[in-house]
């Protein structure tokens, strides 16, 4: 399991990126929301979308979940 972090500041596309806590593209601490530990990036995005509907995976550390078309049940 990995620990995930949500960027509460949207990017240029309006997405709030979900990062693995070890990602080199993490936002400054001020804009981090801890999502806790999850088995997959899709689970982390599901958790993030409870408060930020435009959550999307980081291109660098969550490429599998990067596109907005990711289906999260």
Buried (B, 14 or more C-beta within 10 A) or exposed (E): EBBBBBBBEBBEEEBBBBBBBEBEEBBEEEBBBEBEEBEBBBBBBBBBBEEBEBBBBBEBBBEEBBEEEBEBE
